Structures are given as C-alpha cells and as structure tokens.
Amino acid sequence: MNKNTETFYNANIERGILSALVYDAQLIDMIEEEITSELFYIPFHKKVYETICNLQENDKPVSEEFIIVDLKKINSFDEEVFLEILSATPISNINGYIKELRELYARRELHHLSLNIKLEVAKQNSSDDIISNIESSLLSITHERKQQNFFCLNEIFNDVNKHIELMQSKKDSLIGIDTGFTALNAYTSGFNSGDLIILAARPSMGKTSLAINMMLQTSSFGNGVALLSLEMPKDQIALRMLSVVSGIPLATIRGGKMTIEQQKEIANIQKKLTNLSIHIDDSPNLTLQKIKSKVKKLILKNPDTKLVIIDYLQLIDSNSTKDRHLQISEISRGLKLLARELGISVMALSQLNRSLEGRADKRPMLSDLRESGAIEQDADLIMFIYREDVYKKQEEKQKESELRKKGIDFQSNFKEDLISRAELIIGKQRNGPIGTIELEFVKPNTSFREKNQPQTKVFEFQLA
C-alpha cells in the first residue's frame, strides 16, 4: 500500500473497534446502526465485522472461538491479522473511533471519486454523464454519513412545543403548504412535509388539470413547486397555465385566435408567472432513481421547493425484472421515503382500474388504485376526482352508436355544460378526516375552482 492510500485509513482505528466488539458483545447493539462493513478499509476487517454481526443476529456467542470457526467456514481466516485485532490497545471511547472511521471512509470515497472523474474525462465521455455520475456518488456518500437514532421524549417534546408555538403565532390553521382550495385546506390543514399524496382518477377526469391548479396556487403563496411530467410536454403545460390564470379559453390561446387585448393580458401574465418558483421537467422514461436525483439536485439549487408533483405514477420506469405490481410497490415506497428524507410533499398522480366503470356508482374507492395495494399503504393522503358528466357523455355516445347500428335514427340531446360539478373525494388521510369536497370544472380552461366561486376568472392570481 502506498503512502497516499494510507492517509485514507487507519488500521489501529479499525483494530480498536473490532477488538472492543470481541471483548464486549453488548457494544454491538449500540453501534450496529452506526457503521457497516463498507466503512472498514482492510478486507479481513470487513469480514470480521460481518461475522460478528451475523453471530449476534443468530444469538450465538460473539467470542474468539466462534469468530474463527465462522471465518474458516468461508475460507477467510487470517491468523496473523486476527491476532493483531485481539492484541489491540483497549479503547474507552468507541464513539470517537466510529466518528473517525466514518470520516476516513468519506475521504477515501471522495479520493476514489476524484480518480474516477479523471478516468471519465480521459475516456471523453459526455460532460452531462460525468456530472450526473459525480452528483449520484456525492449523494451516496452523504447518505452514508447520515444516521438517525432513537430520540428521548424530552427532545421530542421540545420539537412539539416549537411546533405548537409556531401554530399559535400563525393567523390561519394551516400546518402545511396552502393547497389553494379553502375546503381542502379545512380537511387537510395543507399539504404536510414528508407526506406522499396520491391524486387518482380515470382518464379524462382532470388529474393533470387539478395538479396544475394546485401548482399555480401553491407557488403563488411563495412556495417552490416542481412538476415532473412523464406524459404531457412542457409547452402544453405552459399553455394550460396561461389559460387558467387568464381565464381565456385554452383553444383560443392554442389556436392563436386572441384579440389584441388578450395578447397583452397573456404577455402580462407571463411576466408574473416567471416570478414564481415553478420548475418543470418533461423527460419521459424516468426511473425512480432518476427522479430522486433530479429532485435532490433541484432542491440544492432551489431550497424553497416544498411540493413535487409527478404525472403520473404508472409511467415511472423500473430497471427491475419483478412483476409490475411489485415494481409499483417499490416506486411508491421510494417516493414516500424521498418525501421524508427531503422534508417536502410529494404528489403522485395515479390511474385507476377500469373495473370501476362496471359499477352502478362509479365513484372511486381505495380498492380501485391501479396495480398495487402498496400505494394505499404508503400514501398519507389519497384523493380521487369524480365527474358525473364524463360518464353521462360516454353513455349518450354509446347509446347513439348502438341505436344507429340497429338502423334507428337517434340524435342525443345531451349538452355539455361549460362549468360542471366535480367531486374531490378524500379516500384516505393518515392524520385527518375523509370526506367529499364539491368543486367546479371549467371546461374552456380545463381548470378546477371552488364551488360557486364569485370571481369571473378561475384563478385569482396572488402576486401583484
């Protein structure tokens, strides 16, 4: 081993920790959550630590004899190095040794990373790929350094009291970020940090439209919002945003049929919207790992980001060869862990099973969540969109088609209302009640608003 390598590990530190564990097995339970075998540099030391942990887990004595037997079983015993461990100087502060072990591991990984960067550059790989690999490696090192242990009630109550004081100082009852809908805020107290939120519906019900509404409203209150759209291109999302805020029909904006006054209004709204902390990524074929990497990078640059919206859950790719429902289970769990790790709200849009359309009452239920019951388990808040007029329109079209096939001249007199009734059904809430909120869907703008909202525009812009 050269001198440069030796600066990134300390054999005495490693021996001291292992020796302490051999002579005092009670220490294992205290430190097992603090370190892994990867933190050890010397290969034999890794094996010894793994063997000690296995013996403890299987309720076997952690003694010199048992360690030797198990190491010999896997042809990994080195008598000389093992004697060095046993003869190591006793240590009184194992936590100090662990801290140093972790520090050396981090330095070692950073050194390896710097060498890999040189190799990647020498291979003339693209700078984007190199930067992405660097960021992923740094995130991995950072994660390894983070540890979470038990907290005593005194510490927990201190945090609780700070929260109570904060709530008492606020003018409203919101705990989380404002959803933009008064009735929804009343049910949920806002979207809470660390929560996984599921917004589910059958096609054409308006999942993306409601998500865009919430994105605009939430960001207008000063919160950063990220939208990862795996289905709709960013320019289409931008057109919808302009229609929602202006009240000008989407078809008018998209078709370029605006009046001079409308064009001026759109230009003014664009200036206002650019002041909001909204970031959109319309990359297709994203995996959970890519989503996590993108979100973490975004938050490093934009720490005001409080809500991440993913449209939609079933489009997230997986490198796994497992059945799709198991893949979705892993994805939903991963999104929940991402929300907790970063202290943000993650909203994932989701499809529902087609089978619900065979029922007389087509209002969604938790059992209708598509491909995985794990979504129901992982989510803190599950909301469904139901619009009866969508089914009425489908039924009338089907009736008209069937009668015409029989030679009967039938013209449906069904007329779509420009503003129709919508229900936002709270099917699950971990920390609050369930129920139904009545909204209105404004078709020309593909937008939702509070029932009987008095203003003429569907979105009351909050910024001056």
C-alpha positions in Angstrom: 0.0 0.0 0.0 1.4 3.4 -1.0 1.6 6.4 1.4 -1.2 8.2 -0.4 -3.6 5.3 0.2 -2.6 5.0 3.9 -3.7 8.6 4.5 -7.3 7.4 3.9 -7.5 4.6 6.5 -6.2 3.9 10.0 -5.5 0.2 10.8 -5.3 1.0 14.5 -8.8 2.6 14.5 -10.3 -0.5 12.7 -8.5 -2.9 15.1 -9.6 -1.0 18.1 -13.3 -1.1 17.2 -13.2 -4.8 16.3 -11.3 -5.7 19.5 -13.8 -3.8 21.6 -16.7 -5.8 20.0 -15.0 -9.1 20.6 -14.4 -8.4 24.3 -17.7 -6.6 24.9 -20.6 -8.0 22.8 -23.0 -5.6 24.3 -21.5 -2.8 22.3 -22.7 -4.4 19.0 -26.3 -3.4 19.5 -25.2 0.1 20.4 -23.2 0.7 17.2 -24.7 -1.7 14.6 -26.9 1.1 13.2 -23.9 3.5 13.1 -21.5 1.5 10.9 -21.5 -1.0 8.1 -18.7 -3.3 6.9 -18.1 -0.9 4.0 -16.6 1.6 6.4 -13.6 -0.7 7.0 -10.7 -0.5 4.5 -8.8 -3.7 5.3 -10.7 -6.7 3.6 -10.2 -9.0 6.5 -11.6 -6.4 8.9 -14.7 -6.2 6.8 -15.1 -10.0 7.1 -14.6 -10.0 10.9 -17.2 -7.2 11.4 -19.7 -9.1 9.2 -19.1 -12.3 11.1 -19.5 -10.5 14.5 -22.9 -9.1 13.3 -24.1 -12.5 12.0 -23.2 -14.2 15.3 -25.1 -11.5 17.2 -28.1 -11.7 14.9 -28.3 -15.5 15.2 -28.0 -15.4 19.1 -24.6 -17.1 19.0 -21.7 -16.1 21.4 -19.5 -13.4 20.0 -16.3 -14.9 21.1 -12.8 -15.5 19.6 -13.6 -19.3 19.1 -16.9 -18.7 17.2 -15.5 -16.0 15.1 -12.6 -18.2 14.0 -14.9 -21.1 13.2 -17.2 -19.0 11.0 -14.3 -17.3 9.2 -12.8 -20.7 8.4 -16.1 -21.9 7.0 -15.8 -19.2 4.3 -12.1 -19.6 3.9 -11.4 -16.1 5.1 -9.4 -16.7 8.3 -6.1 -14.8 8.6 -4.5 -15.8 11.9 -1.8 -13.1 11.9 -4.3 -10.2 11.3 -6.7 -11.7 13.7 -4.1 -11.7 16.5 -3.4 -8.1 15.7 -7.1 -7.3 16.4 -7.1 -9.3 19.7 -3.9 -7.6 20.9 -5.1 -4.0 20.1 -5.0 -1.4 22.8 -8.3 -1.3 24.7 -10.4 1.8 23.9 -12.6 3.8 26.3 -14.5 5.9 23.7 -15.8 3.8 20.9 -18.0 6.6 19.6 -14.9 8.7 18.9 -13.3 5.8 17.0 -16.5 5.3 15.0 -16.6 9.0 14.1 -13.0 8.8 12.8 -13.8 5.6 10.9 -16.7 7.3 9.1 -14.5 10.4 8.3 -11.8 8.2 6.8 -14.4 6.3 4.7 -15.8 9.6 3.3 -12.3 10.9 2.5 -11.5 7.6 0.8 -14.7 7.7 -1.3 -14.0 11.3 -2.3 -10.5 10.3 -3.3 -11.8 7.4 -5.4 -14.4 9.8 -7.0 -11.7 12.2 -8.0 -9.7 9.4 -9.7 -12.9 8.3 -11.5 -13.5 11.8 -12.7 -10.1 11.9 -14.3 -10.8 8.5 -16.0 -14.2 9.6 -17.2 -12.7 12.8 -18.7 -9.9 10.8 -20.3 -12.4 8.5 -22.0 -14.0 11.6 -23.4 -17.4 10.8 -22.0 -20.1 13.5 -22.2 -19.9 16.2 -19.6 -23.5 15.6 -18.7 -22.9 12.0 -17.9 -19.8 12.8 -15.9 -21.6 15.4 -13.8 -24.6 13.1 -13.3 -22.3 10.3 -12.0 -20.5 12.8 -9.7 -23.8 14.0 -8.2 -25.0 10.5 -7.7 -21.7 9.5 -6.0 -21.8 12.5 -3.7 -25.4 11.8 -2.7 -24.4 8.2 -1.9 -21.6 9.4 0.3 -23.8 12.0 2.0 -26.5 9.3 2.7 -23.9 7.0 4.3 -22.9 9.8 6.7 -26.5 10.5 7.8 -27.7 8.4 10.7 -30.9 8.6 12.7 -31.2 7.1 16.1 -33.8 7.0 18.9 -34.8 10.2 20.5 -35.8 10.6 24.1 -39.2 12.2 25.0 -37.5 15.3 26.2 -36.1 16.0 22.7 -39.3 15.1 21.0 -41.4 17.3 23.3 -39.0 20.2 22.6 -39.8 19.9 18.9 -43.5 19.5 19.6 -43.6 22.7 21.7 -41.8 24.6 19.0 -44.5 23.4 16.6 -47.3 24.5 18.9 -45.7 27.9 19.4 -45.4 28.3 15.6 -49.1 27.4 15.1 -50.2 29.8 17.8 -48.3 32.6 16.1 -49.9 31.9 12.7 -53.1 33.7 11.6 -54.5 30.6 9.9 -54.8 27.0 10.9 -52.6 25.6 8.1 -49.9 23.3 9.2 -48.5 22.5 5.7 -48.5 24.4 2.5 -51.6 26.0 1.1 -53.4 23.8 -1.5 -55.2 26.8 -3.0 -58.6 25.3 -2.2 -60.3 26.5 1.1 -62.4 23.4 1.6 -59.4 21.1 1.0 -57.3 23.1 3.5 -60.0 22.7 6.0 -59.8 18.9 5.7 -56.0 18.6 5.5 -54.6 21.7 7.1 -52.5 21.9 3.9 -50.0 19.5 2.4 -47.6 18.4 5.0 -43.8 17.9 4.7 -42.8 14.3 4.5 -46.2 13.3 3.1 -46.9 11.2 0.0 -50.1 12.4 -1.7 -51.9 10.4 -4.3 -54.3 12.1 -6.7 -56.1 9.4 -8.7 -58.8 9.2 -11.3 -59.9 7.5 -14.5 -58.8 9.2 -17.8 -60.4 12.5 -18.8 -61.4 13.4 -15.2 -58.8 16.1 -15.0 -55.9 14.8 -12.9 -53.3 17.0 -14.7 -55.6 20.0 -14.7 -56.1 19.8 -10.9 -52.4 19.3 -10.3 -51.6 22.4 -12.4 -54.2 24.4 -10.4 -52.6 23.4 -7.2 -49.1 24.1 -8.6 -50.1 27.6 -9.5 -51.9 28.3 -6.3 -49.2 26.8 -4.0 -46.4 28.7 -5.8 -48.3 32.0 -5.7 -48.1 31.8 -1.9 -44.3 31.8 -2.1 -43.6 28.0 -2.2 -41.4 26.4 -4.8 -43.0 23.7 -6.8 -41.5 21.1 -9.2 -43.5 19.2 -11.8 -42.1 16.1 -13.4 -44.4 15.4 -16.4 -43.8 12.0 -17.9 -46.9 12.3 -20.2 -47.5 16.0 -21.2 -44.8 18.2 -22.9 -43.8 21.3 -21.1 -45.2 23.7 -23.8 -48.7 22.2 -23.4 -48.4 22.6 -19.6 -47.4 26.3 -20.1 -50.4 26.9 -22.4 -52.7 25.4 -19.7 -51.2 27.6 -17.1 -51.8 30.7 -19.2 -55.4 29.7 -19.8 -56.0 29.0 -16.1 -54.6 32.3 -14.9 -56.1 34.5 -17.7 -59.5 32.9 -18.0 -59.0 32.9 -21.8 -60.2 29.5 -23.3 -57.3 27.1 -24.0 -58.5 26.6 -27.6 -58.3 30.3 -28.2 -54.7 30.6 -26.9 -53.6 27.4 -28.6 -55.2 28.4 -31.9 -53.7 31.9 -31.9 -57.2 33.5 -32.1 -56.7 36.0 -29.4 -57.7 39.7 -29.6 -55.1 42.4 -29.1 -56.3 42.9 -25.5 -56.0 39.2 -24.8 -52.5 39.1 -26.2 -51.5 42.0 -23.9 -53.0 40.2 -21.0 -51.2 36.9 -21.8 -47.9 38.9 -22.0 -48.5 40.5 -18.6 -49.4 37.1 -17.1 -46.2 35.5 -18.4 -44.2 38.2 -16.6 -46.0 37.4 -13.4 -45.6 33.7 -13.8 -41.8 33.9 -14.3 -41.5 35.3 -10.8 -42.9 32.1 -9.4 -40.6 29.3 -8.3 -42.0 26.7 -10.7 -39.7 24.2 -12.4 -41.0 21.7 -15.0 -39.2 18.6 -16.3 -40.9 16.7 -19.1 -38.3 14.0 -19.6 -40.0 10.7 -20.5 -38.9 7.2 -19.3 -37.8 8.3 -15.9 -36.9 5.8 -13.2 -37.3 6.2 -9.5 -33.5 6.7 -9.2 -33.5 9.4 -11.8 -36.5 11.2 -10.2 -34.7 11.2 -6.8 -31.5 12.5 -8.4 -33.3 15.3 -10.3 -35.3 16.4 -7.2 -32.3 16.4 -4.9 -30.3 18.5 -7.4 -33.2 20.9 -7.8 -33.6 21.4 -4.0 -29.9 22.1 -3.7 -30.3 24.9 -6.1 -33.8 25.9 -5.0 -34.3 25.2 -1.3 -37.7 26.9 -1.3 -39.1 23.8 -3.2 -41.9 22.4 -1.0 -44.0 20.4 -3.4 -43.0 17.9 -6.1 -45.7 16.7 -8.5 -45.2 13.5 -10.6 -47.5 12.9 -13.6 -48.0 10.1 -13.4 -47.0 7.1 -11.1 -47.7 4.2 -13.6 -45.4 5.8 -16.2 -42.3 5.6 -14.0 -39.9 3.1 -15.4 -38.1 0.4 -13.4 -34.9 -1.5 -14.0 -36.2 -4.4 -12.0 -37.4 -7.6 -13.6 -40.1 -8.1 -11.0 -43.8 -8.1 -11.8 -45.2 -4.7 -12.5 -47.3 -4.5 -9.3 -44.1 -5.2 -7.3 -42.3 -2.5 -9.2 -45.0 0.0 -8.4 -44.8 -1.0 -4.8 -41.1 -0.2 -4.8 -41.7 3.1 -6.6 -44.5 4.2 -4.2 -42.3 3.3 -1.2 -39.4 5.2 -2.7 -41.4 8.3 -3.3 -42.6 8.2 0.4 -39.0 7.9 1.6 -38.0 10.8 -0.7 -40.6 13.0 0.8 -39.5 12.2 4.4 -35.8 12.5 3.6 -36.1 15.9 2.0 -39.0 17.2 4.2 -41.2 18.0 1.2 -44.6 17.0 0.0 -44.6 14.6 -3.0 -47.8 14.3 -5.0 -48.1 11.4 -7.5 -50.9 11.3 -9.9 -52.3 7.8 -10.5 -54.5 5.8 -12.8 -57.4 3.8 -11.5 -58.6 0.3 -12.5 -61.0 0.1 -15.4 -63.2 -2.3 -13.4 -64.8 0.6 -11.5 -66.7 1.6 -14.7 -68.7 -1.6 -14.4 -70.3 -0.4 -11.2 -73.6 1.5 -11.0 -71.9 4.0 -8.7 -68.6 4.9 -10.4 -67.2 6.9 -7.6 -63.6 5.7 -6.9 -62.6 3.7 -3.9 -59.3 2.8 -2.4 -59.5 -0.7 -3.9 -59.6 0.9 -7.4 -56.0 2.1 -7.2 -54.2 0.5 -10.1 -51.5 -2.2 -10.0 -50.7 -2.1 -6.3 -52.3 -2.1 -2.9 -48.9 -0.8 -1.6 -49.9 2.7 -2.8 -52.7 2.7 -0.3 -50.3 1.7 2.4 -47.6 4.2 1.6 -49.7 7.2 1.0 -50.6 9.7 3.7 -53.3 11.3 1.7 -55.3 9.8 -1.2 -57.7 11.9 -3.3 -60.0 10.9 -6.1 -61.6 13.0 -8.8 -65.1 12.2 -9.9 -67.1 14.0 -12.6 -70.5 12.5 -13.4 -70.8 14.4 -16.7 -67.9 12.5 -18.1 -69.8 9.2 -17.8 -73.1 10.8 -19.0 -71.4 11.9 -22.1 -69.9 8.5 -22.7 -73.2 6.7 -22.1 -75.0 9.0 -24.5 -72.4 8.4 -27.2 -72.6 4.7 -26.7 -76.4 4.7 -26.8 -76.4 6.7 -30.0 -73.8 4.4 -31.6 -75.8 1.2 -30.7 -79.1 2.6 -32.0 -77.6 3.7 -35.3 -76.1 0.2 -35.7 -79.7 -1.1 -35.5 -80.8 1.4 -38.1 -82.6 3.7 -35.7 -82.0 7.4 -36.3 -81.2 8.8 -32.9 -79.7 12.1 -32.0 -78.8 12.6 -28.4 -80.0 15.8 -26.9 -77.2 15.7 -24.3 -75.4 19.1 -24.0 -72.2 19.6 -22.1 -72.2 22.5 -19.6 -69.2 24.8 -19.8 -69.0 24.5 -16.0 -69.8 21.1 -14.5 -69.9 19.7 -11.0 -66.9 17.8 -9.7 -66.1 15.9 -6.6 -62.8 15.7 -4.9 -63.1 12.6 -2.7 -60.6 12.2 0.2 -60.4 8.4 0.4 -57.6 8.2 3.0 -56.0 10.7 5.3 -53.5 9.4 7.9 -53.9 12.5 10.1 -57.4 13.7 9.4 -60.9 13.0 8.3 -62.1 11.7 5.0 -65.0 13.2 3.0 -66.0 14.8 -0.3 -65.3 18.3 -1.4 -67.5 19.9 -4.1 -65.6 21.7 -6.9 -66.5 23.0 -10.3 -64.7 22.1 -13.5 -64.4 24.9 -16.1 -64.0 23.2 -19.4 -62.8 26.0 -21.6 -59.8 26.4 -19.3 -59.5 22.7 -18.2 -59.4 24.1 -14.7 -61.0 23.5 -11.3 -62.3 26.1 -8.9 -64.2 26.3 -5.6 -67.9 25.7 -5.9 -69.8 28.9 -6.8 -66.6 30.9 -6.9 -67.6 34.5 -7.4 -64.8 35.8 -9.5 -65.1 35.6 -13.3 -61.6 34.1 -13.6 -61.0 30.6 -12.4 -57.7 31.5 -10.8 -57.3 34.6 -8.6 -53.6 35.5 -9.0 -52.0 36.2 -5.7 -48.9 38.2 -6.8 -49.0 41.9 -7.6 
